Amino acid sequence: MTVYIALLRGINVGGKNMIKMAKLRESLTAIGLENVQTYIQSGNILFQSDKQEKKLREEIKHKIMEDYRLSIPVILRTAEEWEQLTTACPFSAEEIKIAEADSVGESLYVAFFPSNLSIVNLESLQSFQNEKEKYHIQNKEIYLLFYDSVRNSKLANQLQKLDIQSTTRNWKTVNKLAAMAKTMK
């Protein structure tokens, strides 16, 4: 059975799209997902299933609409894909250390996309990279390094304007989900 990590975009943020994690676990168990776990309130879900990714994404999205009346984007990765992305961070330990010293809050993030970005999307991001905001695209993820704050980032704001939906997690959450996925194997 495959271990999956599902990321929901935009739930429990600023009092909008509220979903209690205990209820969400019940909803997802009801559609046949096994060993459903959640991490914090921002829509990080781990589970096991033999179903294919496309079918899982559709079923999860449909169940959330059915139970909570919310249209929420769902991004999935297998535990193996997740492990690869945690070991493939393109920024050096020194770069991260410098960014963390200058940053207000977290400095390293990963933006997750359901598929690879188009050439148009890639070109639109290029003009936003600067000495205070760096990014690196790998597969269906963009690693983001902020030397100031993600809250003031033009690059982070631009991600929300692309013609493909995404969701972003800080590096601490990425690593916690990796550790949780290892225990499920």
C-alpha positions as CSV (number, residue, x, y, z in Angstrom):
1,M,0.0,0.0,0.0
2,T,1.3,3.4,-0.9
3,V,1.8,6.2,1.6
4,Y,0.6,9.5,0.3
5,I,0.9,13.1,1.6
6,A,-2.0,15.4,0.6
7,L,-1.8,19.1,0.9
8,L,-4.9,21.2,1.0
9,R,-4.7,24.8,-0.1
10,G,-6.2,27.6,1.9
11,I,-8.0,25.9,4.7
12,N,-8.2,27.3,8.3
13,V,-6.5,30.5,7.2
14,G,-7.7,33.8,8.6
15,G,-11.0,32.3,9.8
16,K,-11.9,31.1,6.3
17,N,-12.5,27.6,4.9
18,M,-12.7,26.1,8.3
19,I,-12.4,22.3,8.6
20,K,-11.7,20.5,11.9
21,M,-8.9,18.0,11.4
22,A,-10.7,15.2,13.4
23,K,-13.8,15.6,11.1
24,L,-11.6,15.6,8.0
25,R,-9.9,12.4,9.1
26,E,-13.4,10.8,9.5
27,S,-14.4,12.1,6.1
28,L,-11.3,10.7,4.4
29,T,-11.6,7.3,6.2
30,A,-15.1,7.1,4.9
31,I,-13.9,7.1,1.3
32,G,-11.5,4.2,2.0
33,L,-8.3,5.9,2.9
34,E,-6.4,4.0,5.5
35,N,-4.3,5.2,8.5
36,V,-5.4,8.8,8.0
37,Q,-3.3,11.3,10.0
38,T,-3.2,15.1,9.9
39,Y,-0.5,17.5,11.0
40,I,-1.4,21.0,12.3
41,Q,-4.5,22.7,11.1
42,S,-3.4,23.9,7.7
43,G,-4.4,20.8,5.6
44,N,-1.5,18.4,5.8
45,I,-2.8,14.8,5.5
46,L,-1.0,11.5,5.4
47,F,-2.7,8.2,4.5
48,Q,-2.3,4.9,2.8
49,S,-4.1,3.8,-0.4
50,D,-3.8,1.5,-3.4
51,K,-5.6,3.9,-5.6
52,Q,-3.9,6.0,-8.3
53,E,-3.0,9.7,-7.6
54,K,-5.5,11.2,-10.1
55,K,-8.4,9.2,-8.7
56,L,-7.4,10.0,-5.1
57,R,-7.2,13.7,-5.8
58,E,-10.7,13.7,-7.4
59,E,-12.2,11.7,-4.5
60,I,-10.7,13.8,-1.8
61,K,-11.7,17.0,-3.5
62,H,-15.3,15.7,-4.0
63,K,-15.6,14.5,-0.4
64,I,-14.5,17.9,0.9
65,M,-17.1,19.6,-1.3
66,E,-19.7,17.1,-0.2
67,D,-19.0,17.3,3.5
68,Y,-17.9,20.9,3.9
69,R,-19.2,22.7,0.8
70,L,-15.7,23.9,0.0
71,S,-13.9,23.7,-3.3
72,I,-10.3,23.1,-2.1
73,P,-7.3,22.3,-4.4
74,V,-5.6,19.1,-3.4
75,I,-2.0,18.3,-4.2
76,L,-0.6,14.8,-3.7
77,R,2.8,13.3,-3.4
78,T,3.9,9.8,-2.5
79,A,6.1,9.3,0.5
80,E,9.0,8.4,-1.9
81,E,8.5,11.6,-3.9
82,W,8.4,13.6,-0.6
83,E,11.6,12.0,0.7
84,Q,13.3,12.9,-2.6
85,L,12.3,16.5,-2.3
86,T,13.6,16.8,1.2
87,T,17.0,15.5,0.2
88,A,17.1,17.6,-3.0
89,C,17.0,21.1,-1.4
90,P,19.0,23.2,-3.9
91,F,20.1,25.8,-1.3
92,S,23.3,25.2,0.7
93,A,23.3,25.1,4.4
94,E,25.3,28.3,4.4
95,E,22.8,30.1,2.2
96,I,20.0,29.0,4.5
97,K,21.9,30.0,7.6
98,I,22.5,33.5,6.2
99,A,18.8,33.9,5.1
100,E,17.6,32.8,8.6
101,A,19.9,35.3,10.3
102,D,18.3,38.1,8.2
103,S,14.8,36.9,7.9
104,V,11.8,37.7,10.0
105,G,10.3,34.2,10.6
106,E,10.9,31.2,8.4
107,S,13.1,31.6,5.4
108,L,12.9,28.3,3.5
109,Y,9.7,27.2,1.8
110,V,8.5,24.8,-0.9
111,A,5.6,25.6,-3.2
112,F,3.9,22.5,-4.5
113,F,2.1,22.2,-7.9
114,P,0.0,19.4,-9.3
115,S,2.1,19.3,-12.4
116,N,5.2,20.9,-14.0
117,L,5.0,24.7,-14.7
118,S,4.5,25.9,-18.2
119,I,7.1,28.1,-20.0
120,V,4.8,31.1,-19.6
121,N,4.7,30.5,-15.8
122,L,8.4,30.1,-15.6
123,E,9.1,33.3,-17.5
124,S,6.6,35.3,-15.4
125,L,8.6,34.3,-12.2
126,Q,12.0,35.3,-13.6
127,S,11.5,39.0,-13.1
128,F,10.7,38.6,-9.4
129,Q,13.9,36.9,-8.4
130,N,16.3,39.2,-6.6
131,E,19.1,39.2,-4.0
132,K,16.5,39.0,-1.2
133,E,14.3,36.3,-2.8
134,K,15.6,33.2,-4.5
135,Y,13.9,30.3,-6.1
136,H,14.8,27.0,-7.7
137,I,12.4,24.9,-9.7
138,Q,12.6,21.1,-9.4
139,N,10.0,18.9,-11.0
140,K,6.6,20.0,-9.5
141,E,8.1,22.1,-6.7
142,I,9.6,25.5,-6.3
143,Y,12.1,25.9,-3.4
144,L,11.9,29.5,-2.1
145,L,14.5,31.2,0.0
146,F,13.7,34.5,1.6
147,Y,16.3,36.8,3.2
148,D,13.7,39.2,4.5
149,S,10.1,37.8,5.0
150,V,7.7,35.8,3.0
151,R,5.0,38.3,4.0
152,N,6.7,41.1,2.0
153,S,7.7,38.9,-0.9
154,K,6.7,39.9,-4.4
155,L,7.9,36.4,-5.6
156,A,5.5,34.6,-3.2
157,N,2.6,36.9,-4.3
158,Q,3.4,36.1,-7.9
159,L,3.0,32.4,-7.3
160,Q,-0.7,32.9,-6.4
161,K,-1.2,34.6,-9.8
162,L,0.1,31.8,-12.0
163,D,-2.4,29.9,-14.1
164,I,-1.8,26.7,-12.0
165,Q,-2.8,26.3,-8.4
166,S,-0.2,25.7,-5.7
167,T,0.2,25.5,-2.0
168,T,3.2,26.4,0.0
169,R,4.7,24.9,3.2
170,N,7.7,26.0,5.3
171,W,10.7,23.7,5.6
172,K,9.9,22.7,9.1
173,T,6.5,21.4,8.0
174,V,8.1,19.6,5.0
175,N,10.5,17.8,7.3
176,K,7.9,16.9,9.9
177,L,5.7,15.4,7.2
178,A,8.7,13.4,5.9
179,A,9.3,12.0,9.4
180,M,5.6,11.1,9.8
181,A,5.6,9.4,6.4
182,K,8.6,7.2,7.4
183,T,6.8,5.9,10.4
184,M,3.9,4.8,8.2
185,K,6.0,2.7,5.8
